[in-house]
Amino acid sequence: MKVRYRVVPKQNKKSSFYVNCHSQHVTIQAADSAFSTLLSLRDRLSAWYKEKNISFDDIPTNTDTACCFAWKVDTETGEGLDTYYYGGGCGAGEWIEAAEAQREAEEAKNQEPRGKSFAGYDHEDDYAEFDDFAPFVEAVELGYFNNNPVVVSRPHQTAAASSGNDTVASVSSAPKTSKGFAPNSATKSTAKGSDGDGKYPRRAPKDAPTDEGMIVGPKIEGVASKIMGTLDTPSVIFEGVLVGLDKRDTKTGKSIVNGSIVDDTNSIKFIKFVNSPEEGDALLKQLKGLQRVRVQGSVNFDDRFDKDYILSIRSIEALETTSVERTENRPDSRVELHLHTKMSDKDALVSVKDLFKTIKKWGHPAVAITDHGVVQAFPEAQALGKELGVKVIYGVEGYLIDDEIVARDEEPVVDKKKKKEKDKRYHIILLAKNMVGLRNLYKMISISHLEHYKVRPRLPRSVIEEHREGIIIGSACEAGELMQSIVRGATKEELLEVASFYDYLEVQPHTNNMFLVRKGLMPDEQALIDMNKTVIELGEALNKPVCATCDVHYLTPEEKIYREIMLTACGYPDADEQPDLHLRTT
């Protein structure tokens, strides 16, 4: 049988002990390493054993913050198994009587009540109240022997203390119940706290005054932080939306309102303690009526229950529901010609419905859908386009390969250089101008998957030329043939020849291509800007339109993190360095 309970000093915030009575051993250990010795208590135990004629051994420990005794028991008669004699009856209860009067006198002089917490916490009544809390960690029923839960007060200075050693104070017993021993009021108030080891979430001060204009607590002053990256902190402010609201009542007559607060970076669970179930019901009803809030509290890691960071709320303030949304309303709004939906497998997050609602709200005249090698978004786009009144440009981002290099497959010998050239793919945008173009687009998609599929559905240049009627061809992104030619340093004549194949040329935000600088393919950011200038010059020289596109993979800047998660799961090591690929206004 093992009995384990904590001995907590009322006045000393930085000291507490664990008392273990296990089999024929009693071990007492200081919970705080600053409590350098247990010499006084060890001497008390030793004297007690000698007085009761108990045969025992003083077991050496590998730390000066613990002492351990082992006693001998008559294995035939079982005499001496009463744990009270070995662990709880060392006379400490009498030892406290003299110190108690001194302690009460000192408390009477103190006009402000001391905090009840310890181990570095400064919050009064800092301990969370949980339904299953008990001073005995393993909930062992102790009614058959008189081993009471204890609370230790600060003792008088003894010889050991005067020599530089801390002393352990004496013990006051808890009242007995039908199931053993319940904690007295002092035990309950102290045992609820957190000793700084993260076993209990930090609790805000109870009964903090509620200022005018606040839902709960004092007025919040300061700048809100993002939830993402926030770890343990004694005071933090978040702004966001409350979700998953719930309430549970404790056996002590209190109530806990809990849920999560979500901002545009992450979410975090929260708890708020109130004094009664009625207060909990009222607060829960009030919070459910809010759309956006500002909260302040402390964040701590709860390794006992949730195994996660928990926000203990001190203050809650309702915010106005008005939010800043990107919008535009101009007669010359742009048209996005390079956009991926969820049908671009493991690459994009755009919902067609959300896309069309945004396009409608912004007043854009049309939008193109150009998924990677597939047209699976077309049916939904057609239906929603009619419903919402959005003009849809049906397209695809294909994978261009060169016919001349493909023809070399028929040669009996292909060197490594030629094989590498043969496998080179370039991105290309194909947009259907009319029904003939849409039919040709479908034909090319089928050919790319059935006849030229290799890792990706490839399209030979000759196939595109054969089905070019009704198709508008764009030069695509940095993975397109034109941009790749600029990166490898092609001459002006070579660039003009490459660009002449396309009906329009694309430029994108130069930040989309910052990875070229990180990989050493371009010298600096200015070189990326010069790339776009080169494309514009080529368009002017060939009298071809140059279109600004975004290579959209998600709608809003806040959704970037979700694509990062997806790319990380797919094994991309640089997912956290992805560019901003959201839908942009004009």
Sequence and secondary structure as in RCSB ss.txt:
>XXXX:A:sequence
MKVRYRVVPKQNKKSSFYVNCHSQHVTIQAADSAFSTLLSLRDRLSAWYKEKNISFDDIPTNTDTACCFAWKVDT
ETGEGLDTYYYGGGCGAGEWIEAAEAQREAEEAKNQEPRGKSFAGYDHEDDYAEFDDFAPFVEAVELGYFNNNPV
VVSRPHQTAAASSGNDTVASVSSAPKTSKGFAPNSATKSTAKGSDGDGKYPRRAPKDAPTDEGMIVGPKIEGVAS
KIMGTLDTPSVIFEGVLVGLDKRDTKTGKSIVNGSIVDDTNSIKFIKFVNSPEEGDALLKQLKGLQRVRVQGSVN
FDDRFDKDYILSIRSIEALETTSVERTENRPDSRVELHLHTKMSDKDALVSVKDLFKTIKKWGHPAVAITDHGVV
QAFPEAQALGKELGVKVIYGVEGYLIDDEIVARDEEPVVDKKKKKEKDKRYHIILLAKNMVGLRNLYKMISISHL
EHYKVRPRLPRSVIEEHREGIIIGSACEAGELMQSIVRGATKEELLEVASFYDYLEVQPHTNNMFLVRKGLMPDE
QALIDMNKTVIELGEALNKPVCATCDVHYLTPEEKIYREIMLTACGYPDADEQPDLHLRTT
>XXXX:A:secstr
 EEEEEEEESS TT  EEEEEETTEEEEEESSTT    HHHHHHHHHHHHHTT  EEEE  SSTTEEEEEE   T
TT TT  HIIIII SSHHHHHHHHHHHHHHHHHH SS      TT  STT     TT  SBTT    TTS    E
EE      HHHHTT      EEE  EETTEE   HHHHHHHTS  SSSSS     TT    TT SBSS   S   
 STT  SEEEEEEEEEEEEEEEEE TTS EEEEEEEE SS EEEEEEEESSHHHHHHHHHHHHT S EEEEEEEE
EETTTTSEEEEEEEEEEE  S         TT   B  B  TTSTTT    HHHHHHHHHHHT SEEEEEEES  
TTHHHHHHHHHHHT EEEEEEEEEEE HHHHHGGGSS   HHHHHHHT  EEEEEEE SHHHHHHHHHHHHHHHH
TSBSSSBEEEHHHHHHT TTEEEE  STTBHHHHHHHTT  HHHHHHHHTT SBEEE  GGGGHHHHHTTSSSSH
HHHHHHHHHHHHHHHHHT  EEE   BSBSSGGGHHHHHHHHHHTT TTGGG    B    
